[in-house]
Amino acid sequence: MVDYHAANNQLSAGGVQTYMEQENDWDRDLLLDPAWEKQQRKTFTAWCNSHLRKAGTQIENIEEDFRDGLKLMLLLEVISGERLAKPERGKMRVHKINNVNKALDFIASKGVKLVSIGAEEIVDGNAKMTLGMIWTIILRFAIQDISVEETSAKEGLLLWCQRKTAPYKNVNVQNFHISWKDGLAFNALIHRHRPDLIDYDSLRKDDPVTNLNNAFEVAEKHLDIPKMLDAEDIVNTARPDEKAIMTYVSSFYHAFSGAQKAETAANRICKVLAVNQENEQMMEDYEKLASDLLEWIRRTIPWLENRTQEKTVNDMQAKQEDFRDYRTVHKPPKVQEKCQLEISFNTLQTKLRLSNRPAFMPSEGRMVSDINGAWHTLEGAEKGYEEWILSEIRRLERLEHLAEKFHQKAAIHESWTDGKEAMLTQKDYETSTLSEVKALLRKHEAFESDLAAHQDRVEQIAAIAQELNELDYYDSASVNARCQKICDQWDVLGALTLSRKESLERTEKQLESIDELYLEYAKRAAPFNNWMEGAMEDLQDMFIVHNIEEIQGLITAHEQFKSTLSEANKEREAIQAIQAEVQKIAQSNGIKLSGANPYTTITPESIDNKWEKAMAMVPLRDNALQEELNKQNSNDTLRATFATQANAVGAYIQAKMEEIGRISIEMNGTLEDQLTSLRDYQKTIMSYMPEINKLEGYHQLIQEALIFDNQYTSYTMEHLRVGWEQLLTTIARTINEVENQILTRDAKGISQEQLYEYRASFNHFDKDHSGALMAEEFKACLISLGYDVENDKQGDSEFARIMGIVDPNGSGAVTFQAFIDFMSKETTDTDTADQVIASFKILAADKNFITAEELRRELPPDQAEYCIARMAPYTGPDGVPGALDYMSFSTALYGESDL
């Protein structure tokens, strides 16, 4: 039966008031309905006997058997567990009154004010007063200690009945009279706690007598609850007596109170395990996201560090396009993942602190600092990769230009040397006349002049080949082979020229005649011809420039060249005049010229043809230079456009970064209002994204135009990208801080006013607005909040203890989140390992171990299996096969061990 001893001394002032109200109710009901009085007699008599039988006695007539006060005092001793004053054994009326008064005084000592109930009425056998007294005792010792979710007594008992019978059909407990007439509620209570005793589905709502008798018999036989009412008394009464039903139902409550404690313990364990399972899932999610991000970084860095050179500008521009795709398509989602990883880590740590769990330590190499380190390495490789691409494009442009220039000069030189070896090796002077030999000698001297003039071209060809080798030109082998061939041929020509000259000079002594005019013509025509060839070569020369100054320099040089054309034309006319003078002399003297000028192969016609070609090239060169000037002007406009947008974006990012810093300090309103404002602010910032995309478009145009410098702005695209990413990350972190404050407030029950007070105190002492308090600032803040940390031995010790909590790493600074965590721990309570151990001990029926069967019976399936999988076998001497150690498991939930 029920043990009421523990409740004897728990009646509060509110309980006294409750009894007074109940007793007033009894006064109003003094004129009992006969049917109710009958039900109360049976119920109260059975209730009293259920306790008196522990003392080896019972009563038959409730108003007669309590008249002498002896059994009344005995009843109070049994249900209270206390000894009353020694009763008087006399048979006189005064002895009986004294005994009853002792009992009434004991009831009054328990905080119960008895109204209209005196010892004389009990001694006189007043049935209504006796029933009223017994009801008061039942209220005080059987019903008042019932408590369910902060409700007690009648309301608590009713709520308990409603909770237990809620799943059952045809049961709707709203009171302690009509709701119990059909007997289903009694059967539902028994079936809820002992389903093996009742076949609930076989009961019918239209057979209340059978239902009631079934419940009363099962309760008496198996639950040790005496039968307090007859089924017919309840069924045949329009409204059963509420006090009788409450007394009966309270016996069921106390019979099942052990199961209620087990349910409460199970709920506590379920709550703790649910928190632990959620935290473990967050840990697994963090580990996976961190692993995926690190794997992506690991795969990406080698690609960014690859410096394999390409052969052409187009190939390198394809790499540049791949890199641009990486920056705009592949990297931004990873930036978001990195930000989300930090947010998830901070949220998890906050939840662990709030649930009194140890901090989460990710696997080796997966800390947030490791992620940041890998990310820093990635960005370093990224910056170096972009710079390398641009330098390679410049190098390949230079190589292609040099290679084209090399082959152009080589072709001109090879064209010039074609046939020269055959000419130098012929021995025509051996059969020539003196005049012919002199002519051959002069012709050879002219050739030497021509040869010397071509020396510069050969040196230029060799220099270009050398530069191509130094710049690692991919086709250096063919360039070197062609250059070597030209140099070898040039050496042969030099040797042959020297040999022929020596042969002619040996023959010259025998030859005297020479035509001076031809010689003069040859001497002047050769350099002029070389000048024209050089001029045509320069007019066709390829050029590459990167700014307006360089093209303007080329235009200036071209204008200087054009200014020399007048003098060059005079020289051409003078050379042509020499040839005209030869013709004039020949005609004047009747000389028949044998053929061409023996000293040179340069004819007046070839000079005129080359001159005409050179003059035709001049306007073509003018057009090419003008087109390049237009292109450079266009590039300069593009630079200015990019600079205007970049300066605007840079100023915007700088302003927003400063604004966020102020907002994080000056935020007002509720945390939800602050969170809404921050999210609106985040949307405002994200609405600026089209301007960033516009700037990316300008940057792409600049790269496509091969523009490598910009004097109109100090901002680079890389700088602005980093600033934009930092801006987005800062607002996301600020939002996460407010979310964690909300989580802290809700989990710890901290009021909005307390948070405002903590924030105001923190901001007041954060003089430099750094978001953290140094040690002395934090001490002043604690003093302002009422903590005794003054500069004495005890205060210093307390302050050192608090600093060990808020600054475990010894950095010397306290963040606002650490400050909130500390204040929430100081003002709220959380589950402890001892509480969880105590809950498990209830489920284990006070044993030091628990079995898998008990866990499956008391806990939901998933959480029961969770415990079974993680509990170690019990090794104590009192164990049984399959016993599990719930104490070490509970300790591990709050300790350093990894479940």
Secondary structure, DSSP 8 states (H G I E B T S, - for coil): ----GGGTT---HHHHHHHHHHHHHHHHT-S--HHHHHHHHHHHHHHHHHHHGGGT---SSHHHHTTTSHHHHHHHHHHH-----------SHHHHHHHHHHHHHHHHHTT----S--HHHHHTT-HHHHHHHHHHHHIIIIITT-EETTEEHHHHHHHHHHHHHTTSTT----SSSGGGTTSHHHHHHHHHH-TTT--GGG--TT-HHHHHHHHHHHHHHHS-----S-HHHHHTSSS--HHHHHHHHHHHHHHTHHHHHHHHHHHHHHHHHHHHHHHHHHHHHHHHHHHHHHHHHHHHHHHHH-----SSHHHHHHHHHHHHHIIIIIHHHHHHHHHHHHHHHHHHHHHHHHTT-------TT-SHHHHHHHHHHHHHHHHHHHHHHHHHHHHHHHHHHHHHHHHHHHHHHHHHHTTHHHHHH--GGGG--HHHHHHHHHHHHHHHHHHHHHHHHHHHHHHHHHHHHHTT-TTHHHHHHHHHHHHHHHHHHHHHHHHHHHHHHHHHTT-----HHHHHHHHHHHHHHHHHHHHHHHHT-----SSHHHHHHHHHHHHHHHHTHHHHHHHHHHHHHHHHHHHHHHHHHT----SS-TT-S--HHHHHHHHHHHHHHHHHHHHHHHHHHHHHHHHHHHHHHHHHHHHHHHHHHHHHHHHHHHHHHH--S-HHHHHHHHHHHHHHHHTTHHHHHHHHHHHHHHHHTT----TT-S--HHHHHHHHHHHHHHHHHHHHHHHHHHHHHHHHT--HHHHHHHHHHHHHH-TT--SEEEHHHHHHHHHHTT----SSHHHHHHHHHHHHHH-TT--SEEEHHHHHHHHHHHH-----HHHHHHHHHHHTTT-SSB-HHHHHHHS-HHHHHHHHHH-EE--STT--TT-EEHHHHHHHHHSS---
